[in-house]
Amino acid sequence: MLVSERVKRLLQLVPGQRRFGFYRFLPFFFVLGGAMEWFMINVRLGKETFYDVYRRKRSERLYEEKMEKGE
């Protein structure tokens, strides 16, 4: 059995094909997005989370822009 046939068989097991069509997978994507968001906020890799790095880089960019303008 080919891998694509296995994937098709697995996708057939998700209920709601007639009523919702492709959109029956939408709840999985919502859960996946929420899990990614939780991971980026709460899980520390080294000493920082994703949002710590984001906030630091944003403040560095703002500081550089102010220095370029001469403020």
C-alpha angles and dihedrals in degrees: 000000000000122000092243090055090052091050091049090050091049091049090050089061092065107097126233101051096139097044103036104018113191091352091073087086093059096095089057091055092049091052091046091050092049091049091050091049092050090048093051092049101041110025117084119209104195106328100328142061124218091260093050089058092044093052093046093050092047092052090047091053092049091050091050091050091051091049091050091051090049098240 
